């Protein structure tokens, strides 16, 4: 697969802050790349630089094999952008909104009508063509926002947290639509704070922190990198905190937390951990009501790599 995006040694500084620090990565044709990171990690700055909406201090950006510049209009014609903030016209209907944005790229009326209908079908707005944005639920409004951004059938699509504050049904619809876009040949850069979405749709992941790439690869590769083999969760009512240090001394325990009567233990290796833990609980007469073991999620890996402290 050829590279759709090539970033080399990208650096962006704001006075005393280096928002992007010598960043290099590629995005391959036909993949969904998850661009992740805590608040302030440099995700938005990176995307704005890629779109040539923001000047950077040094480095090089190529899209479709060409240098990306503010006046690279032929490149930009093949890019679709869906920002987190909904950007549609309140005075236009669903159909007219999508048609307007399509008209910025497609002059032929017959072709434009087909593209608009395709976008409406993709996001499931067939029954809402004559509705105005103020008449739509949050989930439908998000779907309209996506349709406006991808109606011209771009080869490269940037999706910035497209499922924020929507119900599960709308989220599933949006995720299915994104996978359909990939299956139709689009390359997608996807940002979100919902790690379960990334596990569902992303082919590869890059995790940023403080403007640097701290990890990249497939979901399985990231899980291996984090060195977390098993996570055990059990419900313990009013656990005496003195036992936490003792549990942490058990074989293979990497981390332990106790909150809202839930005890969560992560292990670096996965053999006989549950048996040893149950023996410890019995020996110390610690009663529990639920217990289960699972492989770590991407959310566990993300916290392992970026830390658990709160970010601004």
N, C-alpha and C positions, 0 to 999 in steps of 0.2 A: 504493500500500500504506500502511495506517495504522501508526503506531508502537505497538509493544507495550510498549517500555521508553523512557522519557524521563528523562534525567539532566541536571540543570542546576546548574552551579557547586558540585559536590559537593566538600567538603573534610573530611578526617579527620586529626587530629593526635594523636600520642602524645608527650606531654611536649615534647621538643625536635625530634621527628621529624614531618614532614608527609608522611604516607603517601599521601594523595590530595590533589592540589593543584588546586582549582578545575576539576574534571572535568565536561565536558558532552558527551553523545553520545546517540544514539537506536539502538534495535534495531527493525527493521521486521518486520511480520507475515510469517511464512512463510520467513524467511531463517535460514541458519546463520551466525552471527557468530563469527569467531575472535578471542578476546581473548588477546593475546600479550604477552610481556614477559620480560626476564631475572628471575632471582630477586631479590625485594625491590622489584619495579617497582610493586606495588600491586594486582595482579590479585585475590589472595584477599581483601584488604581491600575492594575494590570489590564483589566478589560478596557478601560478608557484609553490606555496607551495603544492597545491592539487595534482599537477602532479609530485611532488618530484623533481622538477628542481631547487628548492631553499631551503636551510636549514632555519629552523625557530627556534626561541629561546625557545618556550615552546608551549604546547598544544598537541592535538592528532587528527589525520586524519584517518578515516576508509573509504574505498571504497569497495563496495560489502561485507561489514561486516568484512573486514580484514584491518590490519594496512598497510597504504600506505608508502612504503619505496623506496629508489632509485633502489634497486634490486628486486622489486616486479614485475617481468616480466609477471607472469600469470595475474596479475591485469591489467597491461599496455596493454596486448594483446587485452583486451576488451574495450580499450579507443581509441577514435578518437579525433584528435585535428586539428582545422583549425584556424591558427593564422591570424591576420590582414594582415601581409606582405605575398604576394604570394610566395610560395616556390615550384617551379616545375623546371624540367630540360629543358633548352632551346633547347638542341640537340635531345630531344625525342618528338615524336608526342603525340597528346592527348591520343590516345589509349595506347601507350607505357609508358607514364607517369603514367597513372592510373594502368596499369598492373605491373609496377615496385613497386609502393607503396603497392599494394595488395600482391605481392610476398614476402614482408617482413613478412607477417603473414600467408599466405595461400600457402602451398607447392604443393598441388594437382592441376595439371594444368587444368583439366576439371572444377573443382570447381572454380578455379581462373578466368577462362574465363567467367564463368557465373556471378561471382561477378562483374567483370569489366563491362560486358554488363548491369547489373542491375544499376550500378553507373552512367554509361553514360546515360541511360534512365531517371534516377531520375533527373539529372541536365539538361537534354535536349541538349546533345551534339552529338546526333546520326549522324548529318550531318558534323561533324568536326573531326572525328576519325583520319584522316590522316594529319590534320593541325598541324603546330608547334606553340608553344606559341606566338612567335613574330607575327604570322598571325592572332591572335585572338584580338577581341575588349576587352575593360576593363571588360565588363560584362561577356563575355565568359571565360576570364581568371579567374575571380572569381569563376565561376561555375566549371572550371577545378580544381581549388585549393580545393574546397569543395569535389569534387569527389575523389581526392587523399586522403583526410583525412578520408572519411567514407566508402571507397570501401570494407574494410574487415568486414563490418557490425558490428561495435562495439556496445556494450550495453550502453556505456556512451560517449557522444560527447560534446566537448567544442568548441563553435563557437565564435570567437573574432572579432566582427564588420565585418561580412562577406559581407555586402552590401555597403561598403564604395565606393563612387565615381562610382556607376553604374547607368544606366538608369532605368526608372520606369519598363520597361518590364522585364529586368533582375532581378530587385529587386523582382517583383511579382513571377517570376520563382523560385528564391532562397527561398523565404518565403514558397511557396507551397511545395517545396522539403523538407524543415525543418519540416513542419507539417506532411508530409508523413513519414518521419523518426520516428517522435513521434508515429504516428498511427501504425507503424510496430513494436513498442515496445521499441524504444530507449529512453533513458533519456538524456536531453539536458540542458547544461548550456550556456546561450546566453548573450553576452555583446554587447551593441550598444549605440550610442548617439541619435538614431532615435526613439523617444518615440512612434510614431505612429506604428512602427513595433512591439514594445512590446505589445501594446494594441491588435494587431491582433493575435499574436501567443503565447504569454506567459500565462501559467496557474497561475503562482505566481511570485512575484517580491521581490527582496531584494535590498534596496538602502543603499549604503555605503557612508560614509563621514568621512574623517580623520581616516580611519582604523576601524571605528565602524559601526554597523548596526543602522541606524536612523529610518528605517521603513521596514516592511515586510508584505506581505499578497497578496490577490488578487487585481486586479485593482480597483474593487469597494471598497474594504476595505481601500486601500490607499487613495482613493478620500474622503472617510468618515473621515479618520484620518486628512487630510489636512484642513477640516472644510471649504471647498469652495463649496457653493451650486449652484452658478450661475455666469456666465461671460457674460457681455454685451459689445459689440464692436460697435462703431459708427464712421463714417467719418465726421470730423468737420474741415473745412478749416480755418487755422489761428486762432485757439482758443486762446482767451486771457487767459494767464496762471493764472490770479487771480481767475478764476472760479474753478480751480482744488481743492483748499482748501475747497471751499464751497460744491463742489460735494462730497468730502470725508466725509463731515459732515452729508450727507444724511443717512437715516436709513439703517442698515445692510451692508454698504460699508466697505470692508476690505482693498482693495488696489486700486490704480488708476495710470495709466500711459498714457502719451501722446507723440507720436512720429510719424513722417511722416503723420501727419493729422489723425492718428487713435487714438481714445480715448478708452481705455480698462479699464473696471471697474469690479472688482470681489466682490462678496457678500457672506456673511456667511449664509444668509438665503434667500429663494427664493420667497417670497410673495409680490406682487405689486411693485417690484423693478423697472420694466420697466415703469410702470405708473408714479411713483414718479419722475423718471429721465426725462421723456418727459414733465411733468408739470414744472420741473425746467428749462428745455431748453426753453420752450415757455415763461415762466415768464421773463427770461433774454434775450429773443430774440436771442437765439443762433441757427443758421441754421446748419442743418446736412443733409447729402445726403443718407446715409445708416445707418441702425441700425438693429442688430439682437442679440438674446439671445441664449445661449447654456449652456449645462452642461460643467464643467471643463474637460480638457483633462489631460492625464497623464503628459504631459509637464508642465501644470500649477501646478500640484501637486509637480512635481520634483523641480521646481523653488521655490515653497512655502517652501519645506522642506530643500533644500540645499542653498537657497539664490540666489540672482541675480548677485552678484559680479563676475567679471571675475576671472578665475583660470589660473594658469600657465600650 
